[in-house]
Structure formats: structure tokens, C-alpha cells
Amino acid sequence: MQSIQTLMQTLERSPQWQANASLRRVLAVWPQLVGDAVAQHSRPTKIHRRVLQVSVSSAAWSQTLTFERSRILQKLHESLPETQTTIQDLHFAAANWPRTSQRSTPTRRPTLAEHPSWAALPQARATRCSPTTSDAFQQWADLKRTQLASQSLCPRCGSPCPSQEVKRWGVCAICIAHQWYTPQTQNRHS
């Protein structure tokens, strides 16, 4: 008969045990990888054929996290270097999310001013209606000029954009969208 220690060592060397060990390490750092708000709506469930399966609370979360997949995978590999060999991709699905009979407590919705793309309107805003179309157009043009003056310029295309976009992505939303949705073959040749 084998000793318990020998059996445990054999068990710990098995591929399934190794995958579960990786999953336990991922579960431990998941909130730091994706943030607390996202962690409330997502949970890694298993590693299958080098793909981390993540259960999410809705199809909308699945789509959102799929768009962020490469960024999350990169952060995972930086945080847990041993996952570079055990996890090569992420798959998000709402199918395995546990349904509860109670409604969850609602979280505070962010205000419009807290959104990253918010561009505040100037405080000095005319409240009376202009008597002529020329005056109305001039008011509108002044308002737009004031808004544009308070915005940052995208370092890539030079267009005005909310400063929060440049802070978050380093470029404006249009440039980051082009970067995200440009086929990989075009990126290699440019």
C-alpha cells in the first residue's frame, strides 16, 4: 500500500490538480485584475484546454468583457506569470451564472459628470431666447468654442476630445476604436 504522502504527491502532479491550482490562484486575484464592480458580475469557473472560462451575470457583461479580453489576459499574465503556460485565452458566458430568487441590492448609478467622456458645459449660459437666428447661431458658436477650449487634443489625430479619454486610453475614442477594430494583418504592415 502507498502512503498518504505518496498519494498526495501523485495527485498534486496530475494535470487536473494543476489546472485547479491555477484556477484557485486566478480566483484570488480576479477582483484586482478586473476591478470590484466587474468582479461582482463575473467569476472564473474553470480552465479547459488553456482557456479560462468566466461566468458572467448577463450577455451584456459577456460582450463587454470579450472586448476587453486581451487587456485582462495581459494583466493576468503580469500578475501570475505561471498562467502564461496554463491560460492562453478567456471565454465569457452568461450560461453558468447562478440565478438567485432575490434581487441584488442596487448599486449607486454614476452621475453623468462622472462618466469618462463627460465634457462639462460652461457655467455662463444664456437663459433667455435670442430674438434673431443670427444671435442664436452666435450663442451656439460661442458655446461650442468654449466647450472645445476646455477639451484636450488627441495626440494621434489632433482632434479635440474629452480629457478623460486621453487619460484613459492615451488617444481619443475614435483612434482607440480604430486601433481595436483594425485587423491584425493591417497592424503588422503599418
C-alpha positions as CSV (number, residue, x, y, z in Angstrom):
1,M,0.0,0.0,0.0
2,Q,1.1,3.5,-0.8
3,S,1.4,6.1,2.0
4,I,-0.9,9.1,2.1
5,Q,2.0,11.4,1.3
6,T,2.9,9.5,-1.9
7,L,-0.8,9.6,-2.9
8,M,-1.0,13.3,-2.3
9,Q,2.2,13.9,-4.3
10,T,0.8,11.9,-7.2
11,L,-2.4,13.8,-7.0
12,E,-0.7,17.2,-6.9
13,R,1.2,16.3,-10.1
14,S,-1.9,15.4,-12.1
15,P,-2.9,17.9,-14.8
16,Q,-6.4,18.4,-13.4
17,W,-5.0,19.3,-10.0
18,Q,-2.6,21.7,-11.6
19,A,-5.4,23.3,-13.5
20,N,-7.4,23.7,-10.3
21,A,-4.4,25.2,-8.5
22,S,-4.1,27.7,-11.3
23,L,-7.9,28.4,-11.1
24,R,-7.6,29.0,-7.3
25,R,-4.7,31.5,-7.9
26,V,-6.8,33.3,-10.6
27,L,-9.8,33.5,-8.3
28,A,-7.7,35.0,-5.6
29,V,-6.5,37.9,-7.8
30,W,-9.6,38.3,-10.0
31,P,-11.0,41.4,-8.2
32,Q,-7.7,43.2,-8.6
33,L,-7.4,42.3,-12.3
34,V,-10.9,43.5,-13.3
35,G,-11.9,45.8,-10.5
36,D,-14.5,45.3,-7.8
37,A,-17.5,46.4,-10.0
38,V,-16.7,43.9,-12.7
39,A,-15.8,41.2,-10.2
40,Q,-19.4,41.4,-8.9
41,H,-20.7,40.4,-12.3
42,S,-18.0,37.8,-13.3
43,R,-16.4,34.7,-11.8
44,P,-13.8,32.4,-13.3
45,T,-15.2,28.9,-13.2
46,K,-12.7,26.5,-14.9
47,I,-9.7,26.2,-17.1
48,H,-10.3,23.9,-20.1
49,R,-7.8,23.4,-22.9
50,R,-5.8,26.5,-21.8
51,V,-8.9,28.7,-21.9
52,L,-10.2,30.4,-18.7
53,Q,-14.0,30.0,-18.6
54,V,-15.6,33.0,-16.9
55,S,-19.2,33.0,-15.9
56,V,-20.9,36.5,-16.1
57,S,-24.2,37.8,-14.9
58,S,-25.6,38.8,-18.4
59,A,-24.9,38.8,-22.1
60,A,-24.1,42.5,-21.9
61,W,-21.3,41.7,-19.5
62,S,-20.1,38.9,-21.7
63,Q,-19.9,41.2,-24.7
64,T,-18.2,44.0,-22.7
65,L,-15.6,41.7,-21.2
66,T,-15.0,40.0,-24.6
67,F,-13.9,43.3,-26.0
68,E,-11.5,43.7,-23.0
69,R,-10.3,40.1,-23.2
70,S,-6.7,40.8,-24.4
71,R,-6.2,43.5,-21.8
72,I,-7.5,41.3,-19.0
73,L,-5.3,38.4,-20.2
74,Q,-2.2,40.6,-20.3
75,K,-2.9,41.8,-16.7
76,L,-3.5,38.1,-15.6
77,H,-0.1,37.1,-17.1
78,E,1.6,40.0,-15.5
79,S,0.1,39.3,-12.1
80,L,0.5,35.5,-12.3
81,P,3.4,34.7,-14.7
82,E,2.8,30.9,-14.3
83,T,-0.5,31.3,-16.1
84,Q,1.3,32.1,-19.4
85,T,1.6,28.4,-19.9
86,T,-1.8,27.3,-18.5
87,I,-4.1,30.1,-19.8
88,Q,-3.9,31.4,-23.4
89,D,-7.4,32.8,-23.8
90,L,-10.6,33.9,-21.9
91,H,-14.2,32.9,-22.7
92,F,-17.1,34.8,-21.1
93,A,-20.6,33.2,-21.0
94,A,-23.7,34.1,-19.0
95,A,-25.0,30.4,-19.1
96,N,-23.5,29.3,-15.8
97,W,-24.2,32.4,-13.7
98,P,-26.1,31.4,-10.6
99,R,-29.7,32.8,-10.6
100,T,-30.9,33.9,-7.3
101,S,-34.6,34.3,-6.3
102,Q,-33.8,37.6,-4.6
103,R,-32.9,40.7,-6.4
104,S,-29.5,42.0,-5.7
105,T,-29.2,45.3,-3.9
106,P,-28.9,48.1,-6.4
107,T,-25.6,49.8,-6.7
108,R,-25.3,53.6,-7.0
109,R,-25.5,54.7,-10.6
110,P,-22.7,57.1,-11.6
111,T,-23.8,60.6,-12.5
112,L,-23.3,61.9,-16.0
113,A,-20.4,64.1,-14.8
114,E,-18.6,61.0,-13.5
115,H,-18.6,59.4,-16.9
116,P,-15.1,59.4,-18.6
117,S,-16.4,61.1,-21.7
118,W,-18.3,63.9,-19.9
119,A,-17.5,67.4,-21.2
120,A,-18.9,70.0,-18.8
121,L,-21.0,72.8,-20.1
122,P,-19.8,76.3,-19.4
123,Q,-21.5,77.9,-16.3
124,A,-22.3,81.2,-18.1
125,R,-25.2,80.0,-20.2
126,A,-27.8,82.4,-21.6
127,T,-31.3,81.6,-20.3
128,R,-33.3,83.9,-22.5
129,C,-34.1,83.1,-26.1
130,S,-32.3,85.2,-28.8
131,P,-34.5,87.5,-30.8
132,T,-32.9,86.6,-34.2
133,T,-31.5,83.5,-35.8
134,S,-28.1,85.2,-36.2
135,D,-28.0,85.9,-32.4
136,A,-29.0,82.3,-31.7
137,F,-26.3,81.0,-34.1
138,Q,-23.7,83.3,-32.4
139,Q,-24.7,81.9,-29.0
140,W,-24.4,78.4,-30.2
141,A,-21.0,79.1,-31.8
142,D,-19.7,80.7,-28.6
143,L,-20.9,77.7,-26.6
144,K,-19.1,75.3,-28.9
145,R,-15.9,77.4,-28.8
146,T,-15.9,77.3,-25.0
147,Q,-16.5,73.6,-24.9
148,L,-13.7,72.9,-27.4
149,A,-11.3,75.2,-25.5
150,S,-11.8,73.1,-22.3
151,Q,-11.1,69.8,-24.1
152,S,-7.8,68.0,-24.7
153,L,-6.3,67.3,-28.1
154,C,-5.8,63.7,-29.2
155,P,-2.0,63.1,-29.6
156,R,-2.6,60.8,-32.6
157,C,-5.1,62.7,-34.7
158,G,-5.1,66.2,-33.1
159,S,-8.9,66.4,-32.7
160,P,-10.5,67.8,-29.6
161,C,-11.8,65.2,-27.2
162,P,-12.7,64.9,-23.6
163,S,-9.6,64.9,-21.5
164,Q,-10.8,61.7,-19.7
165,E,-10.5,59.8,-23.0
166,V,-6.9,60.8,-23.4
167,K,-6.2,60.0,-19.8
168,R,-7.8,56.5,-20.0
169,W,-6.6,55.3,-23.5
170,G,-3.8,57.8,-24.4
171,V,-5.8,58.8,-27.5
172,C,-9.4,59.8,-28.4
173,A,-12.3,57.3,-28.6
174,I,-12.2,57.3,-32.4
175,C,-8.5,56.5,-32.5
176,I,-8.8,53.7,-29.9
177,A,-11.8,52.2,-31.7
178,H,-9.8,52.2,-35.0
179,Q,-6.9,50.5,-33.1
180,W,-9.1,47.9,-31.5
181,Y,-11.1,47.0,-34.7
182,T,-8.3,47.1,-37.2
183,P,-7.5,43.6,-38.4
184,Q,-4.2,42.2,-37.1
185,T,-2.7,41.8,-40.6
186,Q,-3.0,45.5,-41.2
187,N,-1.3,46.3,-37.9
188,R,1.7,44.2,-38.9
189,H,2.2,46.1,-42.1
190,S,1.9,49.6,-40.8
